[in-house]
Each structure stands twice: as C-alpha cells, then as structure tokens.
Amino acid sequence: MTLTAASLRALFVSRGALLEGHFQLSSGLHSPNYMQCALLLSDPQVAQELGEALAALCAEKPDVVLSPALGGVVIGQEVARALRVRHFFLERVDAALTLRRGFALSSGQRFVVVEDVVTTGKSTKEVVAAASALGAKPAGVLSIVDRTGGRAGFDIPLRSLLKIDIPSYRPDACPLCEKGVPAVKPGSRPQPK
C-alpha cells in the first residue's frame, strides 16, 4: 500500500473506521465523527504498514516507545518493531497513567509516545509527564491521526500520518445534543464525570 494522507483517509472510509453520528470522546467533548483505528489495526498487514510509516517519521531513534493503553498499544508495538526498540504501555491506576507489568524506565532514556488518534493531547501529555517524572527524556509524539488542528500544545514535535479537522464541542454547546441525538461513547477510557 502506498501511504498518503488521501490513501489513509480512503482506507478509514473503506474499512468503516471513519464513523458518523454523535460521539462522546474520551476527553468528554462531543463530535459528529469518530476515528476507530482499532478497525484498521485489526488487520496485521495494515498495522505493520502504519507502524513502519510512523517509524519513518521519527526524527531520531528512541530507546523505547511508550503508549497509553488501550488505543496506542497495537500501533505502539508496530512502531517499536519497525524501530527495533522495546515498547511499554501505560495503564490507568486510580485515574493516572502508570507503568505496570514490570515495565521500567531509566533516567536519561529517550522515548517517543505513539498514539492512534490525538484529539486533545490529554493522554499523550499524561504519558510524557509520567515518563519524565522517572527521568526519561521525550523525543516526540507519533500518531496515526492528528485531530488537534495544531491546538494540542505539546512542547515536543507531533508527527502524524493524517491530519484531519473534525469538529468537537463541549456537551453544553453541542448541536447534536440540542437536536436530542443520543451520544455514543466508543472509546476505551471511562466516561468523564
């Protein structure tokens, strides 16, 4: 597969992974569209190709790839495979992303964060903060899809295969809520309270 932004968007559409409706995102925001990367990544060949394409965007080879569970786990593993480095994922423990399962970082280790979709950048920033608190050094962020519109506010470079501008709304300003359309929460993070 020749991977361009247009071909990746077409792949999302052909695999039914660019969903239309009324969605509550893990950030709590609402949106008329949802990028369901799990439908793409369920195909091992596609996952490998996306991982290789993301690895090629990496400005420097890191010591380790980090991902937030659950959305970044599969693509993080594929990027790590392409870069020939280890992959660790962080899980929520008492609402905070934490390294578990014997994963450990050393002071000074360089890491990249790999995500499926970056919408607000909240999970990515949590991974960076958790790893930095252990003395590791961030080298960048890689994602299949960047929905931030340049508004994530990272202090490190964000490189993505597809930049897409999909609107999102606070629930109290959501036009779909105003029309009475029920919201669906397809993501893995528990609903915000």
Backbone as JSON Lines, residues from 0, in Angstrom:
{"i":0,"aa":"M","n":[0.85,-1.17,0.0],"ca":[0.0,0.0,0.0],"c":[0.89,1.24,0.0]}
{"i":1,"aa":"T","n":[0.64,2.15,-0.93],"ca":[1.32,3.44,-0.91],"c":[0.55,4.33,0.05]}
{"i":2,"aa":"L","n":[1.23,4.81,1.06],"ca":[0.55,5.54,2.12],"c":[0.7,7.04,1.94]}
{"i":3,"aa":"T","n":[-0.41,7.68,1.62],"ca":[-0.5,9.14,1.58],"c":[-1.66,9.53,2.49]}
{"i":4,"aa":"A","n":[-1.8,10.79,2.78],"ca":[-2.93,11.24,3.59],"c":[-4.25,10.85,2.91]}
{"i":5,"aa":"A","n":[-4.31,11.0,1.59],"ca":[-5.54,10.67,0.86],"c":[-5.82,9.17,0.9]}
{"i":6,"aa":"S","n":[-4.77,8.35,0.73],"ca":[-4.99,6.9,0.74],"c":[-5.35,6.41,2.14]}
{"i":7,"aa":"L","n":[-4.78,7.04,3.17],"ca":[-5.12,6.65,4.54],"c":[-6.56,7.02,4.86]}
{"i":8,"aa":"R","n":[-6.98,8.22,4.46],"ca":[-8.38,8.61,4.68],"c":[-9.31,7.65,3.93]}
{"i":9,"aa":"A","n":[-8.95,7.29,2.7],"ca":[-9.76,6.34,1.93],"c":[-9.81,4.98,2.62]}
{"i":10,"aa":"L","n":[-8.71,4.57,3.24],"ca":[-8.67,3.31,3.97],"c":[-9.62,3.36,5.17]}
{"i":11,"aa":"F","n":[-9.64,4.48,5.91],"ca":[-10.57,4.65,7.01],"c":[-12.0,4.49,6.52]}
{"i":12,"aa":"V","n":[-12.32,5.12,5.39],"ca":[-13.67,5.07,4.85],"c":[-14.01,3.64,4.4]}
{"i":13,"aa":"S","n":[-13.11,3.01,3.64],"ca":[-13.39,1.68,3.1],"c":[-13.53,0.62,4.19]}
{"i":14,"aa":"R","n":[-12.83,0.8,5.32],"ca":[-12.9,-0.17,6.43],"c":[-13.98,0.18,7.44]}
{"i":15,"aa":"G","n":[-14.76,1.22,7.15],"ca":[-15.82,1.63,8.08],"c":[-15.27,2.19,9.38]}
{"i":16,"aa":"A","n":[-14.07,2.76,9.32],"ca":[-13.39,3.25,10.52],"c":[-13.52,4.76,10.73]}
{"i":17,"aa":"L","n":[-14.11,5.47,9.78],"ca":[-14.44,6.88,9.95],"c":[-15.94,6.91,10.19]}
{"i":18,"aa":"L","n":[-16.3,6.93,11.46],"ca":[-17.7,6.79,11.85],"c":[-18.4,8.14,11.86]}
{"i":19,"aa":"E","n":[-19.69,8.12,11.51],"ca":[-20.51,9.32,11.56],"c":[-21.67,9.09,12.52]}
{"i":20,"aa":"G","n":[-21.99,10.1,13.29],"ca":[-23.08,10.0,14.27],"c":[-22.91,11.08,15.32]}
{"i":21,"aa":"H","n":[-23.05,10.68,16.58],"ca":[-22.9,11.59,17.71],"c":[-22.09,10.85,18.76]}
{"i":22,"aa":"F","n":[-20.84,11.28,18.98],"ca":[-19.91,10.54,19.82],"c":[-19.42,11.37,20.98]}
{"i":23,"aa":"Q","n":[-19.33,10.73,22.15],"ca":[-18.68,11.35,23.29],"c":[-17.25,10.82,23.3]}
{"i":24,"aa":"L","n":[-16.3,11.74,23.13],"ca":[-14.9,11.37,23.09],"c":[-14.38,11.16,24.51]}
{"i":25,"aa":"S","n":[-13.23,10.5,24.64],"ca":[-12.68,10.24,25.97],"c":[-12.36,11.53,26.72]}
{"i":26,"aa":"S","n":[-12.19,12.63,25.99],"ca":[-11.95,13.94,26.6],"c":[-13.21,14.52,27.23]}
{"i":27,"aa":"G","n":[-14.36,13.94,26.9],"ca":[-15.64,14.49,27.34],"c":[-16.3,15.35,26.28]}
{"i":28,"aa":"L","n":[-15.53,15.75,25.26],"ca":[-16.09,16.54,24.16],"c":[-16.99,15.65,23.3]}
{"i":29,"aa":"H","n":[-17.86,16.28,22.54],"ca":[-18.74,15.57,21.61],"c":[-18.31,15.87,20.18]}
{"i":30,"aa":"S","n":[-18.58,14.93,19.27],"ca":[-18.17,15.1,17.88],"c":[-19.13,14.34,16.96]}
{"i":31,"aa":"P","n":[-19.3,14.82,15.73],"ca":[-20.12,14.1,14.76],"c":[-19.36,12.95,14.07]}
{"i":32,"aa":"N","n":[-18.05,12.85,14.33],"ca":[-17.24,11.79,13.71],"c":[-16.33,11.15,14.74]}
{"i":33,"aa":"Y","n":[-15.96,9.89,14.48],"ca":[-15.04,9.16,15.34],"c":[-14.11,8.34,14.47]}
{"i":34,"aa":"M","n":[-12.82,8.42,14.75],"ca":[-11.82,7.65,14.01],"c":[-11.57,6.36,14.79]}
{"i":35,"aa":"Q","n":[-12.09,5.24,14.31],"ca":[-11.97,3.96,15.01],"c":[-10.77,3.2,14.46]}
{"i":36,"aa":"C","n":[-9.58,3.59,14.93],"ca":[-8.34,2.98,14.45],"c":[-8.28,1.48,14.7]}
{"i":37,"aa":"A","n":[-8.97,1.0,15.72],"ca":[-8.96,-0.44,16.02],"c":[-9.42,-1.25,14.81]}
{"i":38,"aa":"L","n":[-10.34,-0.71,14.01],"ca":[-10.8,-1.43,12.81],"c":[-9.69,-1.56,11.77]}
{"i":39,"aa":"L","n":[-8.81,-0.56,11.68],"ca":[-7.66,-0.67,10.77],"c":[-6.61,-1.6,11.34]}
{"i":40,"aa":"L","n":[-6.31,-1.42,12.62],"ca":[-5.22,-2.15,13.25],"c":[-5.55,-3.63,13.47]}
{"i":41,"aa":"S","n":[-6.82,-4.0,13.31],"ca":[-7.18,-5.42,13.43],"c":[-6.63,-6.24,12.27]}
{"i":42,"aa":"D","n":[-6.23,-5.57,11.19],"ca":[-5.58,-6.22,10.05],"c":[-4.07,-6.13,10.27]}
{"i":43,"aa":"P","n":[-3.4,-7.26,10.57],"ca":[-1.97,-7.21,10.89],"c":[-1.11,-6.57,9.81]}
{"i":44,"aa":"Q","n":[-1.45,-6.76,8.54],"ca":[-0.67,-6.16,7.47],"c":[-0.79,-4.64,7.48]}
{"i":45,"aa":"V","n":[-2.0,-4.14,7.68],"ca":[-2.22,-2.7,7.76],"c":[-1.51,-2.14,8.99]}
{"i":46,"aa":"A","n":[-1.62,-2.83,10.13],"ca":[-0.96,-2.37,11.35],"c":[0.55,-2.27,11.14]}
{"i":47,"aa":"Q","n":[1.13,-3.27,10.49],"ca":[2.57,-3.25,10.23],"c":[2.95,-2.08,9.33]}
{"i":48,"aa":"E","n":[2.18,-1.86,8.27],"ca":[2.48,-0.77,7.33],"c":[2.33,0.6,8.0]}
{"i":49,"aa":"L","n":[1.31,0.76,8.84],"ca":[1.14,2.03,9.55],"c":[2.28,2.23,10.54]}
{"i":50,"aa":"G","n":[2.69,1.16,11.22],"ca":[3.81,1.25,12.15],"c":[5.1,1.64,11.46]}
{"i":51,"aa":"E","n":[5.35,1.06,10.3],"ca":[6.56,1.39,9.54],"c":[6.52,2.84,9.06]}
{"i":52,"aa":"A","n":[5.35,3.28,8.61],"ca":[5.21,4.66,8.14],"c":[5.42,5.65,9.29]}
{"i":53,"aa":"L","n":[4.9,5.34,10.47],"ca":[5.12,6.22,11.62],"c":[6.58,6.21,12.05]}
{"i":54,"aa":"A","n":[7.2,5.04,12.06],"ca":[8.62,4.95,12.44],"c":[9.47,5.8,11.51]}
{"i":55,"aa":"A","n":[9.1,5.85,10.23],"ca":[9.85,6.66,9.26],"c":[9.75,8.16,9.56]}
{"i":56,"aa":"L","n":[8.72,8.57,10.31],"ca":[8.56,9.98,10.68],"c":[9.38,10.35,11.91]}
{"i":57,"aa":"C","n":[9.93,9.36,12.58],"ca":[10.68,9.59,13.81],"c":[11.99,10.31,13.48]}
{"i":58,"aa":"A","n":[12.19,11.48,14.07],"ca":[13.37,12.29,13.77],"c":[14.66,11.63,14.26]}
{"i":59,"aa":"E","n":[14.59,10.93,15.38],"ca":[15.75,10.22,15.9],"c":[15.27,8.92,16.53]}
{"i":60,"aa":"K","n":[16.11,7.91,16.49],"ca":[15.72,6.62,17.06],"c":[15.7,6.75,18.59]}
{"i":61,"aa":"P","n":[14.54,6.44,19.2],"ca":[14.45,6.49,20.65],"c":[15.0,5.2,21.28]}
{"i":62,"aa":"D","n":[15.1,5.21,22.59],"ca":[15.46,3.99,23.31],"c":[14.25,3.1,23.52]}
{"i":63,"aa":"V","n":[13.08,3.72,23.6],"ca":[11.85,2.99,23.88],"c":[10.66,3.75,23.31]}
{"i":64,"aa":"V","n":[9.62,3.01,22.96],"ca":[8.33,3.58,22.54],"c":[7.37,3.41,23.7]}
{"i":65,"aa":"L","n":[6.63,4.47,24.02],"ca":[5.61,4.43,25.07],"c":[4.25,4.72,24.46]}
{"i":66,"aa":"S","n":[3.23,4.06,24.98],"ca":[1.86,4.3,24.52],"c":[0.9,4.23,25.69]}
{"i":67,"aa":"P","n":[-0.18,5.02,25.61],"ca":[-1.24,4.86,26.59],"c":[-2.12,3.67,26.2]}
{"i":68,"aa":"A","n":[-2.5,2.89,27.21],"ca":[-3.45,1.81,26.93],"c":[-4.84,2.44,26.89]}
{"i":69,"aa":"L","n":[-5.59,2.14,26.03],"ca":[-5.66,0.97,25.19],"c":[-5.37,1.33,23.73]}
{"i":70,"aa":"G","n":[-5.75,2.53,23.33],"ca":[-5.68,2.9,21.92],"c":[-4.3,2.85,21.3]}
{"i":71,"aa":"G","n":[-3.26,3.13,22.06],"ca":[-1.92,3.18,21.49],"c":[-1.14,1.88,21.54]}
{"i":72,"aa":"V","n":[-1.71,0.84,22.12],"ca":[-0.95,-0.39,22.34],"c":[-0.54,-1.07,21.04]}
{"i":73,"aa":"V","n":[-1.49,-1.32,20.15],"ca":[-1.17,-2.06,18.92],"c":[-0.22,-1.25,18.03]}
{"i":74,"aa":"I","n":[-0.54,0.02,17.8],"ca":[0.31,0.82,16.91],"c":[1.66,1.1,17.56]}
{"i":75,"aa":"G","n":[1.7,1.24,18.88],"ca":[2.97,1.41,19.58],"c":[3.88,0.21,19.38]}
{"i":76,"aa":"Q","n":[3.31,-0.98,19.47],"ca":[4.08,-2.21,19.26],"c":[4.64,-2.25,17.84]}
{"i":77,"aa":"E","n":[3.83,-1.86,16.87],"ca":[4.28,-1.9,15.46],"c":[5.37,-0.86,15.19]}
{"i":78,"aa":"V","n":[5.26,0.32,15.79],"ca":[6.31,1.33,15.62],"c":[7.6,0.83,16.28]}
{"i":79,"aa":"A","n":[7.48,0.26,17.47],"ca":[8.67,-0.28,18.15],"c":[9.32,-1.39,17.33]}
{"i":80,"aa":"R","n":[8.5,-2.24,16.73],"ca":[9.04,-3.31,15.87],"c":[9.85,-2.7,14.72]}
{"i":81,"aa":"A","n":[9.27,-1.69,14.08],"ca":[9.95,-1.06,12.94],"c":[11.25,-0.37,13.36]}
{"i":82,"aa":"L","n":[11.25,0.21,14.56],"ca":[12.44,0.91,15.06],"c":[13.43,-0.05,15.75]}
{"i":83,"aa":"R","n":[12.98,-1.27,16.01],"ca":[13.79,-2.29,16.7],"c":[14.17,-1.84,18.12]}
{"i":84,"aa":"V","n":[13.13,-1.33,18.83],"ca":[13.29,-0.96,20.24],"c":[12.14,-1.58,21.02]}
{"i":85,"aa":"R","n":[12.21,-1.48,22.32],"ca":[11.15,-2.02,23.16],"c":[9.94,-1.09,23.19]}
{"i":86,"aa":"H","n":[8.8,-1.67,23.55],"ca":[7.55,-0.92,23.66],"c":[6.95,-1.19,25.02]}
{"i":87,"aa":"F","n":[6.67,-0.11,25.76],"ca":[5.97,-0.19,27.03],"c":[4.67,0.58,26.92]}
{"i":88,"aa":"F","n":[3.63,0.09,27.57],"ca":[2.38,0.85,27.6],"c":[2.03,1.2,29.04]}
{"i":89,"aa":"L","n":[1.36,2.31,29.19],"ca":[0.94,2.79,30.5],"c":[-0.55,2.54,30.65]}
{"i":90,"aa":"E","n":[-0.94,2.13,31.85],"ca":[-2.33,1.82,32.15],"c":[-2.84,2.75,33.24]}
{"i":91,"aa":"R","n":[-4.14,2.93,33.28],"ca":[-4.73,3.77,34.32],"c":[-4.81,3.0,35.63]}
{"i":92,"aa":"V","n":[-4.25,3.6,36.66],"ca":[-4.36,3.11,38.02],"c":[-4.81,4.29,38.86]}
{"i":93,"aa":"D","n":[-5.99,4.17,39.47],"ca":[-6.56,5.3,40.21],"c":[-6.56,6.57,39.37]}
{"i":94,"aa":"A","n":[-6.98,6.43,38.11],"ca":[-7.15,7.53,37.14],"c":[-5.84,8.09,36.58]}
{"i":95,"aa":"A","n":[-4.69,7.59,37.01],"ca":[-3.41,8.1,36.49],"c":[-2.74,7.04,35.61]}
{"i":96,"aa":"L","n":[-2.16,7.48,34.49],"ca":[-1.42,6.56,33.63],"c":[-0.12,6.17,34.33]}
{"i":97,"aa":"T","n":[0.11,4.86,34.4],"ca":[1.21,4.31,35.18],"c":[1.85,3.15,34.45]}
{"i":98,"aa":"L","n":[3.18,3.04,34.55],"ca":[3.86,1.84,34.06],"c":[3.59,0.7,35.04]}
{"i":99,"aa":"R","n":[3.24,-0.46,34.52],"ca":[2.99,-1.65,35.32],"c":[3.67,-2.83,34.64]}
{"i":100,"aa":"R","n":[3.35,-4.03,35.06],"ca":[3.79,-5.27,34.43],"c":[5.31,-5.43,34.35]}
{"i":101,"aa":"G","n":[6.02,-4.76,35.24],"ca":[7.48,-4.85,35.24],"c":[8.16,-3.88,34.29]}
{"i":102,"aa":"F","n":[7.39,-3.07,33.57],"ca":[7.99,-2.07,32.69],"c":[8.7,-1.02,33.55]}
{"i":103,"aa":"A","n":[9.91,-0.65,33.17],"ca":[10.66,0.36,33.93],"c":[11.49,1.19,32.97]}
{"i":104,"aa":"L","n":[11.61,2.46,33.29],"ca":[12.43,3.39,32.51],"c":[13.65,3.8,33.32]}
{"i":105,"aa":"S","n":[14.74,4.04,32.63],"ca":[15.95,4.52,33.28],"c":[16.09,6.02,33.04]}
{"i":106,"aa":"S","n":[16.71,6.69,33.98],"ca":[16.96,8.12,33.83],"c":[17.77,8.35,32.57]}
{"i":107,"aa":"G","n":[17.32,9.31,31.77],"ca":[18.03,9.66,30.54],"c":[17.57,8.9,29.31]}
{"i":108,"aa":"Q","n":[16.78,7.84,29.47],"ca":[16.28,7.12,28.29],"c":[15.43,8.05,27.44]}
{"i":109,"aa":"R","n":[15.63,7.99,26.12],"ca":[14.84,8.8,25.18],"c":[13.62,7.98,24.75]}
{"i":110,"aa":"F","n":[12.47,8.63,24.74],"ca":[11.25,7.92,24.35],"c":[10.42,8.75,23.38]}
{"i":111,"aa":"V","n":[9.64,8.05,22.56],"ca":[8.59,8.68,21.77],"c":[7.27,8.1,22.26]}
{"i":112,"aa":"V","n":[6.24,8.93,22.24],"ca":[4.9,8.48,22.58],"c":[4.19,8.18,21.27]}
{"i":113,"aa":"V","n":[3.57,7.03,21.18],"ca":[2.83,6.63,19.98],"c":[1.37,6.45,20.34]}
{"i":114,"aa":"E","n":[0.52,7.11,19.58],"ca":[-0.93,7.1,19.78],"c":[-1.63,6.7,18.5]}
{"i":115,"aa":"D","n":[-2.87,6.24,18.63],"ca":[-3.66,6.02,17.43],"c":[-4.22,7.36,16.95]}
{"i":116,"aa":"V","n":[-4.96,8.06,17.82],"ca":[-5.54,9.36,17.48],"c":[-5.23,10.35,18.6]}
{"i":117,"aa":"V","n":[-4.77,11.53,18.24],"ca":[-4.59,12.61,19.2],"c":[-5.71,13.63,18.94]}
{"i":118,"aa":"T","n":[-6.56,13.8,19.95],"ca":[-7.67,14.75,19.81],"c":[-7.41,16.01,20.64]}
{"i":119,"aa":"T","n":[-7.22,15.85,21.94],"ca":[-6.89,16.99,22.79],"c":[-5.44,16.91,23.26]}
{"i":120,"aa":"G","n":[-4.85,15.73,23.2],"ca":[-3.48,15.52,23.67],"c":[-3.39,15.18,25.14]}
{"i":121,"aa":"K","n":[-4.52,15.01,25.82],"ca":[-4.51,14.76,27.26],"c":[-3.75,13.49,27.62]}
{"i":122,"aa":"S","n":[-4.07,12.37,26.99],"ca":[-3.38,11.1,27.3],"c":[-1.9,11.19,26.98]}
{"i":123,"aa":"T","n":[-1.58,11.81,25.87],"ca":[-0.19,11.95,25.46],"c":[0.59,12.75,26.5]}
{"i":124,"aa":"K","n":[0.01,13.85,26.93],"ca":[0.67,14.67,27.95],"c":[0.84,13.9,29.25]}
{"i":125,"aa":"E","n":[-0.13,13.06,29.59],"ca":[-0.02,12.24,30.8],"c":[1.14,11.25,30.68]}
{"i":126,"aa":"V","n":[1.3,10.64,29.5],"ca":[2.42,9.7,29.29],"c":[3.74,10.44,29.42]}
{"i":127,"aa":"V","n":[3.85,11.6,28.77],"ca":[5.08,12.39,28.84],"c":[5.4,12.75,30.29]}
{"i":128,"aa":"A","n":[4.41,13.2,31.04],"ca":[4.62,13.59,32.44],"c":[5.05,12.4,33.29]}
{"i":129,"aa":"A","n":[4.39,11.26,33.11],"ca":[4.72,10.07,33.91],"c":[6.14,9.59,33.62]}
{"i":130,"aa":"A","n":[6.52,9.55,32.34],"ca":[7.86,9.09,31.97],"c":[8.92,10.1,32.37]}
{"i":131,"aa":"S","n":[8.63,11.38,32.21],"ca":[9.58,12.43,32.58],"c":[9.83,12.43,34.09]}
{"i":132,"aa":"A","n":[8.79,12.12,34.87],"ca":[8.94,12.05,36.32],"c":[9.92,10.95,36.73]}
{"i":133,"aa":"L","n":[10.1,9.96,35.86],"ca":[11.05,8.87,36.11],"c":[12.44,9.18,35.56]}
{"i":134,"aa":"G","n":[12.61,10.37,34.97],"ca":[13.91,10.78,34.45],"c":[14.12,10.51,32.98]}
{"i":135,"aa":"A","n":[13.12,9.92,32.3],"ca":[13.24,9.68,30.87],"c":[13.03,10.99,30.11]}
{"i":136,"aa":"K","n":[13.52,11.04,28.86],"ca":[13.5,12.28,28.07],"c":[12.63,12.12,26.82]}
{"i":137,"aa":"P","n":[11.62,12.98,26.64],"ca":[10.75,12.88,25.47],"c":[11.43,13.34,24.19]}
{"i":138,"aa":"A","n":[11.25,12.55,23.13],"ca":[11.84,12.88,21.84],"c":[10.77,13.25,20.81]}
{"i":139,"aa":"G","n":[9.5,13.01,21.12],"ca":[8.45,13.36,20.18],"c":[7.21,12.53,20.37]}
{"i":140,"aa":"V","n":[6.2,12.84,19.57],"ca":[4.92,12.15,19.57],"c":[4.63,11.73,18.14]}
{"i":141,"aa":"L","n":[4.18,10.5,17.97],"ca":[3.76,9.99,16.66],"c":[2.32,9.51,16.78]}
{"i":142,"aa":"S","n":[1.5,9.83,15.79],"ca":[0.12,9.34,15.81],"c":[-0.34,9.03,14.39]}
{"i":143,"aa":"I","n":[-1.25,8.08,14.31],"ca":[-1.85,7.79,13.01],"c":[-2.64,9.01,12.57]}
{"i":144,"aa":"V","n":[-3.47,9.54,13.49],"ca":[-4.35,10.67,13.17],"c":[-4.12,11.81,14.16]}
{"i":145,"aa":"D","n":[-4.01,13.01,13.63],"ca":[-3.94,14.23,14.43],"c":[-5.22,15.0,14.21]}
{"i":146,"aa":"R","n":[-6.06,15.03,15.24],"ca":[-7.32,15.79,15.19],"c":[-7.18,17.13,15.9]}
{"i":147,"aa":"T","n":[-5.99,17.49,16.36],"ca":[-5.83,18.67,17.21],"c":[-5.97,19.99,16.46]}
{"i":148,"aa":"G","n":[-5.75,19.98,15.17],"ca":[-5.76,21.24,14.43],"c":[-4.65,22.17,14.91]}
{"i":149,"aa":"G","n":[-3.56,21.58,15.42],"ca":[-2.44,22.37,15.91],"c":[-2.66,22.95,17.29]}
{"i":150,"aa":"R","n":[-3.7,22.48,17.99],"ca":[-4.05,23.06,19.29],"c":[-3.67,22.19,20.48]}
{"i":151,"aa":"A","n":[-2.88,21.14,20.29],"ca":[-2.56,20.25,21.41],"c":[-1.58,20.89,22.39]}
{"i":152,"aa":"G","n":[-0.74,21.77,21.91],"ca":[0.17,22.48,22.8],"c":[1.28,21.64,23.37]}
{"i":153,"aa":"F","n":[1.83,20.72,22.59],"ca":[2.96,19.91,23.04],"c":[4.25,20.74,23.01]}
{"i":154,"aa":"D","n":[5.16,20.43,23.93],"ca":[6.49,21.04,23.92],"c":[7.46,20.24,23.06]}
{"i":155,"aa":"I","n":[6.98,19.14,22.51],"ca":[7.79,18.26,21.67],"c":[7.06,18.08,20.34]}
{"i":156,"aa":"P","n":[7.78,17.71,19.28],"ca":[7.14,17.59,17.96],"c":[6.06,16.51,17.91]}
{"i":157,"aa":"L","n":[4.97,16.81,17.23],"ca":[3.91,15.85,16.92],"c":[3.95,15.6,15.42]}
{"i":158,"aa":"R","n":[4.16,14.34,15.04],"ca":[4.15,13.96,13.63],"c":[3.08,12.9,13.42]}
{"i":159,"aa":"S","n":[2.27,13.09,12.38],"ca":[1.13,12.2,12.13],"c":[1.05,11.83,10.68]}
{"i":160,"aa":"L","n":[0.38,10.69,10.43],"ca":[0.16,10.25,9.05],"c":[-1.01,10.98,8.41]}
{"i":161,"aa":"L","n":[-1.98,11.38,9.23],"ca":[-3.17,12.05,8.72],"c":[-3.58,13.16,9.67]}
{"i":162,"aa":"K","n":[-3.65,14.36,9.13],"ca":[-4.18,15.5,9.9],"c":[-5.59,15.74,9.38]}
{"i":163,"aa":"I","n":[-6.52,15.73,10.29],"ca":[-7.92,15.88,9.88],"c":[-8.62,16.83,10.84]}
{"i":164,"aa":"D","n":[-9.41,17.71,10.3],"ca":[-10.13,18.68,11.12],"c":[-11.57,18.22,11.28]}
{"i":165,"aa":"I","n":[-11.84,17.62,12.42],"ca":[-13.2,17.17,12.75],"c":[-13.65,18.0,13.93]}
{"i":166,"aa":"P","n":[-14.8,18.62,13.84],"ca":[-15.24,19.48,14.95],"c":[-15.52,18.68,16.22]}
{"i":167,"aa":"S","n":[-15.29,19.33,17.33],"ca":[-15.69,18.77,18.62],"c":[-16.27,19.9,19.45]}
{"i":168,"aa":"Y","n":[-17.18,19.52,20.34],"ca":[-17.95,20.51,21.08],"c":[-18.01,20.14,22.56]}
{"i":169,"aa":"R","n":[-18.06,21.16,23.41],"ca":[-18.41,20.92,24.81],"c":[-19.85,20.42,24.81]}
{"i":170,"aa":"P","n":[-20.21,19.51,25.72],"ca":[-21.58,18.99,25.72],"c":[-22.65,20.07,25.81]}
{"i":171,"aa":"D","n":[-22.38,21.16,26.53],"ca":[-23.38,22.22,26.66],"c":[-23.49,23.1,25.42]}
{"i":172,"aa":"A","n":[-22.6,22.88,24.44],"ca":[-22.64,23.65,23.19],"c":[-22.72,22.74,21.97]}
{"i":173,"aa":"C","n":[-23.12,21.5,22.18],"ca":[-23.14,20.51,21.09],"c":[-24.44,20.61,20.3]}
{"i":174,"aa":"P","n":[-24.35,20.85,18.98],"ca":[-25.57,20.95,18.18],"c":[-26.34,19.63,18.1]}
{"i":175,"aa":"L","n":[-25.65,18.49,18.22],"ca":[-26.33,17.2,18.19],"c":[-27.11,16.96,19.48]}
{"i":176,"aa":"C","n":[-26.55,17.4,20.6],"ca":[-27.29,17.32,21.88],"c":[-28.54,18.19,21.8]}
{"i":177,"aa":"E","n":[-28.39,19.38,21.22],"ca":[-29.53,20.29,21.09],"c":[-30.65,19.67,20.27]}
{"i":178,"aa":"K","n":[-30.29,18.82,19.3],"ca":[-31.29,18.13,18.46],"c":[-31.83,16.88,19.14]}
{"i":179,"aa":"G","n":[-31.28,16.52,20.3],"ca":[-31.76,15.35,21.02],"c":[-31.18,14.03,20.54]}
{"i":180,"aa":"V","n":[-30.11,14.09,19.75],"ca":[-29.47,12.87,19.25],"c":[-28.61,12.27,20.38]}
{"i":181,"aa":"P","n":[-28.88,11.02,20.78],"ca":[-28.09,10.42,21.87],"c":[-26.63,10.22,21.46]}
{"i":182,"aa":"A","n":[-25.74,10.48,22.42],"ca":[-24.3,10.31,22.17],"c":[-23.88,8.88,22.5]}
{"i":183,"aa":"V","n":[-22.96,8.37,21.71],"ca":[-22.37,7.04,21.9],"c":[-20.93,7.25,22.33]}
{"i":184,"aa":"K","n":[-20.43,6.43,23.26],"ca":[-19.05,6.52,23.7],"c":[-18.3,5.27,23.24]}
{"i":185,"aa":"P","n":[-17.58,5.37,22.1],"ca":[-16.89,4.19,21.57],"c":[-15.49,3.96,22.12]}
{"i":186,"aa":"G","n":[-14.89,4.92,22.81],"ca":[-13.5,4.8,23.25],"c":[-13.33,3.87,24.44]}
{"i":187,"aa":"S","n":[-12.08,3.73,24.9],"ca":[-11.77,2.8,25.99],"c":[-11.72,3.47,27.36]}
{"i":188,"aa":"R","n":[-11.58,4.78,27.4],"ca":[-11.48,5.46,28.69],"c":[-12.88,5.61,29.3]}
{"i":189,"aa":"P","n":[-13.0,5.43,30.62],"ca":[-14.32,5.61,31.26],"c":[-14.86,7.01,31.0]}
{"i":190,"aa":"Q","n":[-16.18,7.11,31.0],"ca":[-16.82,8.41,30.76],"c":[-16.42,9.42,31.82]}
{"i":191,"aa":"P","n":[-16.13,10.67,31.38],"ca":[-15.84,11.71,32.36],"c":[-17.04,11.95,33.25]}
{"i":192,"aa":"K","n":[-16.76,12.32,34.47],"ca":[-17.86,12.58,35.42],"c":[-18.22,14.04,35.41]}
